């Protein structure tokens, strides 16, 4: 049954990070930063021309983005202050169109890429 679940997961068009995710690559990342610094770093991830920031709310810590090009994605980034100098960053990425061999691996790779870029700017706590 586990093999079937893995096969079906490959064709999901949505991928998100969680605190208690079964996949260690998709667990929430915590950074040693104030809310504003982490929020601005996440916003900087989407500053290139292939991204279009649809909305941003510092109060809620939420940024919604559309990635144009291939693959076309819809991204929600959430920045939450857990304690002073500890901020969690989560991503939810979804694709409009599926691929023959599944989109889940592409979405997961995008999330890993965003976390790698953040870790080059912010020190990680956990």
C-alpha angles and dihedrals in degrees: 000000000000091000091052091050090051091049093049092046089060090066097050113119095208133064128178141172123240137179093245100032117156090225110069091210089061099049118116115270122224123207133195096240143105117257095256094051094049092044092052092047091053090047089051089058088068099044097105123098095255090067128069116197105218098183141348132193119184090187093059093030092232131137123182118198139177118213111209123203125040117003099022107214141180112216132191115190119191124197116192128178109224098178135339108304092006118098128171122215122199132179133202114191126184133178126219095208129040128224128227092247095039135269102234095090091050091050092047090050090053091053092048089050092052092050092049091052091048092050090057088061105030130044112242122234104190 
